[in-house]
Amino acid sequence: MTVLRYITWFILLAPALAPTMVQAHDARPNYVQVTEIDINTFSVSWKVPASMPSRGLPYPTLPEDCKAERQPTWRRAGGEYLGQQVFRCDHGLSGRLVGIEFPTINPSLSTLYKIRLANGEEHLRILKPSETEWTVPDAEDRFAVATQYTRLGVEHIWIGIDHLLFVACLLFIARTPRRLLITITGFTVAHSITLALSALDLVRVPTPPVEAMIALSVVFMAWEIAKNNKSSLTHRFPIAVAASFGLLHGFGFAAVLRDIGLPQTELPTALLFFNVGVEIGQVLFVIALVSAFLILRPVGVRLLESATDSEVPHWSLLTKPASYLIGAVASFWMIERVSGFWA
């Protein structure tokens, strides 16, 4: 009967959670990179998720005096379309409008717009699906950099489902508020260290193995929850395990930050507030999980009492099916990412 209950819970939970979790990184935004390769000459490259229909691929827009030296080129690479074009602008881009245009409709995708000027300045803007253009700042502004990189950090953690699942596993392991606070703090400090070291190019680790190991860390945590061995290192010292894997997850965060780039004149600000954004998103996720648990707990108690015919329900009837589901999804990610080594 116990196995039957686990299977029942798994069947009930899977349809609701699986579609979201399987797409760990499929909610990527459009990405536009504008680089000044010579005075008032700009190389423009952009990436569009392959989920976009080929007839509706968007393209960047520059001021009217910017003339294209050649027609844009497109190519398909893995899970995205890549575009490339070179423009000559009579008056540069500082203080002027740039944007992105969709031939048909925008399927609710944000756009990450990055501009790198010849003087070393970098400007970053995240365009919401409802926004199609923005004004390039005349000079880097510390407050604007802090705002943009904080927002970028929050958005990254919320689309990084593998990172969120690891945090959810820490909740299952820690259980009490005090242990949870200590465990999350260890995870935060650890990934902040490797995020900074990697983003500043002091330590360089290949991204594909890091992504595969992050998935493996989620598998490991799910296995520990399923075993529920209170004498194991994970249950006795969750901060040690959280910090160890936190170092690994920091390299994953840094890979995204390296792709985006850091503004040369406000590098410490961008690095600090990207990390702040990651922590804000992480805290919001924890609050959401705890709130949902407190709201649904009375219902869960009644369901477990009816399922076990006991006045003291055993919460493993919920944690084990959850660990099986998380472990299965994370195993899929790990296999997928490892197979990508030779793609």
C-alpha positions as CSV (number, residue, x, y, z in Angstrom):
1,M,0.0,0.0,0.0
2,T,2.8,2.4,0.8
3,V,4.3,2.1,-2.8
4,L,0.8,2.6,-4.2
5,R,0.4,5.8,-2.2
6,Y,3.7,7.1,-3.5
7,I,2.7,6.3,-7.1
8,T,-0.7,8.0,-6.6
9,W,1.0,11.2,-5.2
10,F,3.5,11.1,-8.1
11,I,0.7,10.9,-10.7
12,L,-1.2,13.7,-9.0
13,L,1.9,16.0,-8.8
14,A,3.5,15.3,-12.2
15,P,1.0,17.0,-14.5
16,A,1.1,20.2,-12.5
17,L,4.9,20.4,-12.1
18,A,6.6,18.6,-14.9
19,P,5.9,21.0,-17.8
20,T,7.4,23.9,-15.9
21,M,10.5,22.0,-14.6
22,V,11.5,20.2,-17.8
23,Q,12.0,23.6,-19.4
24,A,14.7,24.6,-17.1
25,H,16.2,27.2,-19.4
26,D,13.7,27.4,-22.3
27,A,12.3,30.8,-21.1
28,R,15.4,32.6,-22.4
29,P,14.9,36.2,-23.7
30,N,16.1,37.6,-27.0
31,Y,19.6,38.9,-26.8
32,V,21.1,41.8,-28.8
33,Q,24.8,42.8,-28.7
34,V,25.9,46.0,-30.3
35,T,29.7,46.5,-30.3
36,E,31.4,49.6,-31.7
37,I,34.3,48.1,-33.7
38,D,35.4,51.4,-35.1
39,I,34.4,55.1,-34.7
40,N,30.6,55.1,-35.3
41,T,30.8,51.6,-36.9
42,F,28.8,49.0,-35.0
43,S,28.7,45.2,-35.3
44,V,25.2,44.0,-34.3
45,S,24.6,40.4,-33.4
46,W,21.4,38.9,-31.9
47,K,20.1,35.6,-30.6
48,V,16.5,34.5,-30.7
49,P,15.2,31.3,-29.1
50,A,14.5,28.5,-31.6
51,S,10.9,28.4,-30.3
52,M,10.2,31.5,-32.4
53,P,8.7,30.8,-35.9
54,S,11.2,31.5,-38.6
55,R,8.9,33.9,-40.4
56,G,8.6,36.0,-37.3
57,L,12.2,36.4,-36.2
58,P,12.8,39.9,-34.8
59,Y,15.7,42.1,-35.7
60,P,17.4,45.1,-34.0
61,T,16.6,48.7,-35.0
62,L,19.1,51.6,-34.9
63,P,18.6,55.3,-35.6
64,E,17.6,56.3,-39.1
65,D,21.1,57.7,-40.0
66,C,22.6,54.2,-39.3
67,K,23.1,52.5,-42.7
68,A,23.7,48.7,-43.0
69,E,26.9,47.8,-44.8
70,R,25.3,44.4,-45.8
71,Q,22.1,42.5,-45.4
72,P,21.6,40.6,-42.2
73,T,22.7,36.9,-42.1
74,W,20.9,34.2,-40.1
75,R,22.0,30.8,-39.0
76,R,20.5,28.1,-36.7
77,A,22.8,27.0,-33.8
78,G,21.4,24.5,-31.3
79,G,18.4,26.0,-29.5
80,E,18.6,29.5,-31.1
81,Y,18.8,31.6,-34.2
82,L,21.8,33.8,-34.6
83,G,21.7,37.1,-36.6
84,Q,24.6,39.4,-37.7
85,Q,24.9,42.8,-39.3
86,V,27.2,45.8,-39.5
87,F,26.0,49.5,-39.4
88,R,27.6,52.8,-40.0
89,C,26.1,55.6,-37.9
90,D,26.8,59.3,-38.7
91,H,26.2,60.4,-35.1
92,G,27.0,57.4,-32.9
93,L,24.5,55.9,-30.5
94,S,24.9,57.8,-27.2
95,G,21.7,59.5,-26.2
96,R,19.8,57.9,-29.2
97,L,17.0,55.4,-29.6
98,V,17.7,51.7,-30.4
99,G,15.2,48.8,-30.2
100,I,13.9,45.6,-31.6
101,E,11.2,45.0,-34.2
102,F,9.0,41.9,-34.6
103,P,7.6,41.3,-38.2
104,T,4.5,39.6,-36.7
105,I,3.9,39.5,-33.0
106,N,6.1,39.2,-29.9
107,P,5.2,35.9,-28.1
108,S,5.8,37.5,-24.6
109,L,9.6,37.5,-24.9
110,S,11.8,40.0,-23.1
111,T,14.9,41.4,-24.9
112,L,18.3,41.8,-23.3
113,Y,20.0,44.7,-25.1
114,K,23.7,45.3,-24.5
115,I,25.8,48.1,-26.1
116,R,29.6,48.2,-25.9
117,L,31.2,51.5,-27.0
118,A,34.8,52.0,-28.2
119,N,35.6,54.0,-25.1
120,G,35.0,51.0,-22.9
121,E,31.5,51.9,-21.7
122,E,28.8,49.3,-21.6
123,H,25.1,49.9,-21.4
124,L,22.5,47.2,-20.6
125,R,18.7,47.3,-20.8
126,I,16.1,44.6,-20.4
127,L,13.1,45.4,-22.6
128,K,9.8,44.0,-21.5
129,P,7.6,42.3,-24.1
130,S,5.6,45.5,-24.3
131,E,8.7,47.6,-25.0
132,T,10.4,47.9,-28.4
133,E,13.0,50.6,-27.9
134,W,15.1,52.5,-25.4
135,T,17.4,55.5,-25.3
136,V,21.1,54.7,-24.9
137,P,22.4,56.8,-21.9
138,D,25.0,59.5,-22.6
139,A,27.2,58.0,-19.9
140,E,27.2,55.2,-17.5
141,D,25.0,56.0,-14.5
142,R,25.7,54.1,-11.3
143,F,22.0,54.0,-10.2
144,A,20.9,52.8,-13.6
145,V,23.5,50.0,-13.6
146,A,22.5,48.9,-10.1
147,T,18.8,48.8,-11.1
148,Q,19.4,46.9,-14.3
149,Y,21.7,44.3,-12.9
150,T,19.5,43.8,-9.9
151,R,16.6,43.1,-12.2
152,L,18.7,40.9,-14.3
153,G,19.7,38.8,-11.3
154,V,16.1,38.4,-10.2
155,E,15.0,37.3,-13.6
156,H,17.8,34.9,-14.0
157,I,17.1,33.0,-10.8
158,W,13.4,32.8,-11.6
159,I,14.0,31.2,-15.0
160,G,16.8,29.0,-13.6
161,I,14.5,26.2,-12.5
162,D,17.4,23.9,-11.6
163,H,18.7,26.5,-9.1
164,L,15.3,26.9,-7.6
165,L,14.8,23.2,-7.2
166,F,18.1,23.0,-5.4
167,V,16.8,25.6,-3.0
168,A,13.6,23.8,-2.6
169,C,15.5,20.6,-1.6
170,L,17.4,22.6,1.0
171,L,14.0,23.5,2.5
172,F,13.1,19.8,2.8
173,I,16.5,19.0,4.4
174,A,16.6,21.9,6.8
175,R,13.0,21.7,8.0
176,T,13.3,24.2,11.0
177,P,13.6,28.0,10.5
178,R,17.0,28.2,12.3
179,R,18.6,25.4,10.3
180,L,17.0,26.8,7.1
181,L,18.5,30.3,7.8
182,I,22.0,28.8,8.4
183,T,21.8,26.5,5.3
184,I,20.6,29.2,2.9
185,T,23.3,31.6,4.2
186,G,26.0,29.0,3.5
187,F,24.6,28.5,0.0
188,T,24.5,32.3,-0.6
189,V,28.0,33.0,0.6
190,A,29.5,30.1,-1.4
191,H,27.9,31.0,-4.7
192,S,28.7,34.7,-4.2
193,I,32.4,33.8,-4.0
194,T,32.6,31.8,-7.2
195,L,30.3,34.2,-9.0
196,A,32.7,37.0,-8.3
197,L,35.8,35.0,-9.1
198,S,34.4,33.7,-12.4
199,A,32.8,36.9,-13.5
200,L,36.1,38.7,-13.0
201,D,37.9,36.0,-15.0
202,L,40.1,35.1,-11.9
203,V,38.8,31.5,-12.2
204,R,37.6,30.0,-15.5
205,V,35.5,26.9,-15.6
206,P,33.9,25.5,-18.8
207,T,30.1,26.1,-18.8
208,P,28.7,22.7,-20.1
209,P,30.3,20.5,-17.3
210,V,29.1,23.1,-14.7
211,E,25.6,22.9,-16.0
212,A,25.7,19.1,-15.9
213,M,27.1,19.1,-12.4
214,I,24.4,21.5,-11.2
215,A,21.8,19.0,-12.4
216,L,23.7,16.3,-10.6
217,S,23.6,18.3,-7.4
218,V,19.8,18.4,-7.6
219,V,19.7,14.6,-8.2
220,F,21.9,14.1,-5.1
221,M,19.7,16.3,-2.9
222,A,16.5,14.5,-4.1
223,W,18.2,11.2,-3.3
224,E,19.0,12.4,0.2
225,I,15.4,13.5,0.8
226,A,14.1,10.2,-0.4
227,K,16.4,8.2,1.9
228,N,15.6,10.4,4.8
229,N,18.6,9.1,6.7
230,K,18.9,11.5,9.7
231,S,22.5,10.3,10.4
232,S,23.8,11.2,7.0
233,L,26.2,14.2,6.5
234,T,23.5,16.0,4.5
235,H,21.0,15.9,7.3
236,R,23.4,16.5,10.2
237,F,25.4,19.3,8.5
238,P,23.2,20.8,5.7
239,I,25.3,24.0,5.7
240,A,28.4,22.0,4.6
241,V,26.5,20.4,1.7
242,A,24.8,23.7,0.7
243,A,28.1,25.6,0.7
244,S,29.9,22.9,-1.3
245,F,27.2,22.9,-4.0
246,G,26.9,26.7,-3.7
247,L,30.4,27.0,-5.1
248,L,29.3,25.0,-8.1
249,H,26.1,27.0,-8.6
250,G,28.1,30.3,-8.5
251,F,29.9,29.2,-11.6
252,G,26.5,28.7,-13.3
253,F,25.4,32.2,-12.4
254,A,28.7,33.6,-13.6
255,A,28.3,32.0,-17.0
256,V,25.2,34.1,-17.6
257,L,26.9,37.2,-16.3
258,R,29.9,36.6,-18.6
259,D,27.5,36.3,-21.6
260,I,25.9,39.6,-20.7
261,G,29.1,41.4,-19.8
262,L,30.0,43.9,-17.1
263,P,30.3,47.7,-17.6
264,Q,33.9,48.7,-17.4
265,T,33.4,51.9,-15.5
266,E,30.8,50.5,-13.0
267,L,32.1,46.9,-12.8
268,P,31.9,46.5,-9.0
269,T,28.4,48.0,-8.9
270,A,27.1,45.6,-11.6
271,L,28.7,42.6,-10.0
272,L,27.3,43.4,-6.5
273,F,23.8,44.2,-7.6
274,F,23.5,41.2,-10.0
275,N,24.3,39.1,-6.9
276,V,21.8,41.1,-4.9
277,G,19.2,40.4,-7.5
278,V,19.9,36.7,-7.4
279,E,19.4,36.7,-3.6
280,I,16.2,38.7,-3.8
281,G,14.8,36.2,-6.3
282,Q,15.9,33.4,-4.1
283,V,14.4,34.9,-0.9
284,L,11.1,35.5,-2.8
285,F,11.0,31.9,-3.9
286,V,11.6,30.6,-0.3
287,I,8.9,33.0,1.0
288,A,6.5,31.7,-1.7
289,L,7.2,28.1,-0.9
290,V,6.8,28.6,2.9
291,S,3.6,30.6,2.4
292,A,2.1,28.0,0.1
293,F,3.0,25.3,2.7
294,L,1.3,27.2,5.5
295,I,-1.8,27.9,3.5
296,L,-2.2,24.3,2.2
297,R,-1.1,22.6,5.4
298,P,-4.6,22.1,6.8
299,V,-5.7,20.5,3.5
300,G,-2.6,18.3,3.5
301,V,-3.2,17.1,7.0
302,R,-6.7,16.0,6.2
303,L,-5.6,14.2,3.0
304,L,-2.8,12.4,4.8
305,E,-5.1,11.5,7.7
306,S,-7.6,10.0,5.3
307,A,-4.8,8.2,3.4
308,T,-3.2,6.7,6.4
309,D,-6.1,6.3,8.8
310,S,-3.9,7.9,11.4
311,E,-4.3,11.0,13.5
312,V,-0.5,11.6,13.1
313,P,0.2,11.6,9.4
314,H,3.7,10.9,8.2
315,W,5.0,13.7,6.0
316,S,7.2,11.4,4.0
317,L,4.0,10.6,2.0
318,L,4.5,14.1,0.6
319,T,8.3,14.5,0.6
320,K,9.1,11.2,-1.0
321,P,6.9,11.7,-4.1
322,A,8.2,15.2,-4.4
323,S,11.8,13.9,-4.2
324,Y,11.1,11.3,-6.8
325,L,9.7,13.9,-9.2
326,I,12.5,16.3,-8.6
327,G,15.1,13.6,-9.0
328,A,13.6,12.3,-12.3
329,V,13.5,15.8,-13.8
330,A,17.0,16.6,-12.7
331,S,18.3,13.2,-14.0
332,F,16.8,14.1,-17.4
333,W,18.6,17.5,-17.4
334,M,21.9,15.8,-16.4
335,I,21.6,13.2,-19.3
336,E,20.6,15.9,-21.7
337,R,23.5,18.2,-20.7
338,V,26.1,15.4,-20.7
339,S,25.0,14.3,-24.2
340,G,25.4,17.9,-25.3
341,F,29.2,17.6,-24.7
342,W,29.4,15.8,-28.1
343,A,26.7,17.7,-29.9
